[in-house]
Structures are given as C-alpha cells and as structure tokens.
Amino acid sequence: MPEPDKHRPDPNAPMRLKDIIPIAFPHGGITPAGLRREAKRGRLKLMRIAGKDFTTLAAIEDMQRLCVVEPEQKGPALHPVRTGRRGAKLKSG
C-alpha cells in the first residue's frame, strides 16, 4: 500500500471551496463561483453545510475528467481512401 502524502489532504475530506482551490488548482484559473457553476451543470458534487459549500479533492478530480474536451476531426483524414477517376475504391495490395 502506498504511503499517504503528508502534504496533500485526504482526497475524501470535505473542504471549503476557497481552501481547496489552491490545492486542486495551484496555478489558479478557477474561483469558488466557477466551482459552483460546475456544480449547477452537474459536473461537481458539492455539500452545503450551515450555508457554506464544501467539496473534496476526489470530487474535483471526477469533475476534471468530465470537463476534458476531445479534439474535433477537421479537414481530410491523414490517410484518405484512394479512389479511381470514377470514384471506385482502389484495392491496395
């Protein structure tokens, strides 16, 4: 079993949004309001306790996986199917 990282909190421990951002996003780029928007979109699980929003590092990792944008294929394929003059496919071989 791997040794727990003493510098990183338990991934399932609830943390306030303002406190978890520097850990999960060390280079910035997100705010508590941004995390709340992701929760409204159904991509982040939040807990509201005593009027305060909490989440976990595990929930943020799940959200990040859901937010991955796949590249779109634009233009011709790298290896298009060759055709003859009348559009018939040529056999390779």
Kinemage of the C-alpha trace (Angstrom):
@kinemage 1
@onewidth
@group {chain A} dominant
@subgroup {mainchain}
@vectorlist {calphas} color= white
{ca met a 1} P 0.000 0.000 0.000
{ca pro a 2} L 1.477 3.408 -0.938
{ca glu a 3} L 2.496 5.808 1.794
{ca pro a 4} L -0.023 8.698 2.182
{ca asp a 5} L 1.246 12.111 1.071
{ca lys a 6} L 1.620 14.205 4.225
{ca his a 7} L 1.476 17.437 2.189
{ca arg a 8} L -1.824 16.648 0.469
{ca pro a 9} L -5.071 16.304 2.450
{ca asp a 10} L -7.252 13.199 2.412
{ca pro a 11} L -8.971 13.166 -1.023
{ca asn a 12} L -12.336 12.427 0.633
{ca ala a 13} L -12.130 15.112 3.336
{ca pro a 14} L -14.652 17.929 2.783
{ca met a 15} L -13.011 21.331 2.334
{ca arg a 16} L -14.376 24.822 1.772
{ca leu a 17} L -14.170 25.902 -1.864
{ca lys a 18} L -11.812 28.802 -1.110
{ca asp a 19} L -9.481 26.418 0.738
{ca ile a 20} L -9.462 23.609 -1.827
{ca ile a 21} L -8.713 25.800 -4.867
{ca pro a 22} L -5.009 26.405 -4.055
{ca ile a 23} L -4.529 22.639 -3.640
{ca ala a 24} L -6.508 21.414 -6.652
{ca phe a 25} L -5.592 24.328 -8.941
{ca pro a 26} L -2.158 25.514 -7.768
{ca his a 27} L -1.745 27.822 -10.764
{ca gly a 28} L -5.140 29.465 -10.295
{ca gly a 29} L -7.672 29.911 -13.050
{ca ile a 30} L -10.790 28.994 -11.045
{ca thr a 31} L -12.827 30.688 -8.341
{ca pro a 32} L -15.440 29.443 -5.871
{ca ala a 33} L -18.085 30.868 -8.215
{ca gly a 34} L -16.631 28.814 -11.082
{ca leu a 35} L -16.832 25.644 -8.992
{ca arg a 36} L -20.440 26.459 -8.103
{ca arg a 37} L -21.217 26.831 -11.835
{ca glu a 38} L -19.723 23.386 -12.469
{ca ala a 39} L -21.918 22.005 -9.667
{ca lys a 40} L -25.017 23.556 -11.291
{ca arg a 41} L -24.002 21.880 -14.568
{ca gly a 42} L -23.881 18.555 -12.735
{ca arg a 43} L -20.124 18.032 -13.031
{ca leu a 44} L -19.079 18.699 -9.417
{ca lys a 45} L -20.554 17.285 -6.228
{ca leu a 46} L -20.958 19.905 -3.505
{ca met a 47} L -22.086 19.664 0.099
{ca arg a 48} L -23.855 22.634 1.647
{ca ile a 49} L -23.444 22.644 5.405
{ca ala a 50} L -24.581 25.607 7.510
{ca gly a 51} L -24.898 27.680 4.337
{ca lys a 52} L -21.284 27.011 3.300
{ca asp a 53} L -20.196 24.999 0.255
{ca phe a 54} L -17.748 22.118 0.604
{ca thr a 55} L -16.281 19.603 -1.828
{ca thr a 56} L -13.486 17.044 -1.885
{ca leu a 57} L -10.328 16.603 -3.933
{ca ala a 58} L -11.798 13.335 -5.231
{ca ala a 59} L -14.908 15.190 -6.454
{ca ile a 60} L -12.721 17.793 -8.191
{ca glu a 61} L -10.723 15.015 -9.900
{ca asp a 62} L -14.018 13.497 -11.113
{ca met a 63} L -15.102 16.917 -12.399
{ca gln a 64} L -11.815 17.387 -14.246
{ca arg a 65} L -12.329 14.075 -16.061
{ca leu a 66} L -15.854 15.172 -17.064
{ca cys a 67} L -14.532 18.501 -18.359
{ca val a 68} L -11.995 17.039 -20.802
{ca val a 69} L -12.646 18.378 -24.295
{ca glu a 70} L -11.968 15.909 -27.080
{ca pro a 71} L -10.425 17.416 -30.221
{ca glu a 72} L -12.688 17.605 -33.262
{ca gln a 73} L -11.548 15.985 -36.508
{ca lys a 74} L -11.474 18.747 -39.124
{ca gly a 75} L -10.278 18.569 -42.690
{ca pro a 76} L -9.279 15.464 -44.563
{ca ala a 77} L -8.126 12.365 -42.766
{ca leu a 78} L -4.396 11.736 -42.633
{ca his a 79} L -4.734 8.665 -44.873
{ca pro a 80} L -7.831 9.114 -47.044
{ca val a 81} L -9.144 6.175 -49.056
{ca arg a 82} L -7.761 6.429 -52.577
{ca thr a 83} L -10.274 6.324 -55.399
{ca gly a 84} L -10.019 5.915 -59.159
{ca arg a 85} L -11.238 8.502 -61.646
{ca arg a 86} L -14.846 7.352 -61.369
{ca gly a 87} L -14.854 7.206 -57.576
{ca ala a 88} L -14.317 3.445 -57.322
{ca lys a 89} L -12.142 2.417 -54.419
{ca leu a 90} L -8.762 1.056 -55.446
{ca lys a 91} L -7.541 -2.152 -53.906
{ca ser a 92} L -4.210 -1.857 -52.204
{ca gly a 93} L -2.015 -4.785 -52.291
